Amino acid sequence: MSISKTFLYAEIQVAIPFGEIDWRAINTAMQKEPGLKSKTWLSGVNTNTIGGFYEFDSLENAKAYATGFLAAAAKQLGGSLTVKLFNGDITADANRGMDSPFYAKDAVLA
């Protein structure tokens, strides 16, 4: 299955306040991951779980990131990892209709 826009939601269940996360170093490391276009950091309200919403250029790169970088991060932190993948191609028109920033630069399909 070829998907040119894949979104990944990830959460690591570990109670670490976001202020204690070295996100600058993590961002630097993540920027080297193939196909990663963007990440929105998430911090669970009243839970201190950490996670994110990512955009990848393919399903294959998103899967590799989840089973590689994210799995290693969860193991290092001693947390439990949850990952969900979403097809961004099939929902393109609906997202453009809601002015999604992930589709703002995409050409409108006829």
Stockholm file with secondary structure:
# STOCKHOLM 1.0

chainA/1-110         MSISKTFLYAEIQVAIPFGEIDWRAINTAMQKEPGLKSKTWLSGVNTNTIGGFYEFDSLENAKAYATGFLAAAAKQLGGSLTVKLFNGDITADANRGMDSPFYAKDAVLA
#=GR chainA/1-110 SS CCCSSEEEEEEEECCCCGGGSCHHHHHHHHTTSTTEEEEEEEECTTTCCEEEEEEESCHHHHHHHIIIIIHHHHHHHTCEEEEEEEESSTTHHHHHTTTCTTTTTSCCCC
#=GC SS_cons         CCCSSEEEEEEEECCCCGGGSCHHHHHHHHTTSTTEEEEEEEECTTTCCEEEEEEESCHHHHHHHIIIIIHHHHHHHTCEEEEEEEESSTTHHHHHTTTCTTTTTSCCCC
//
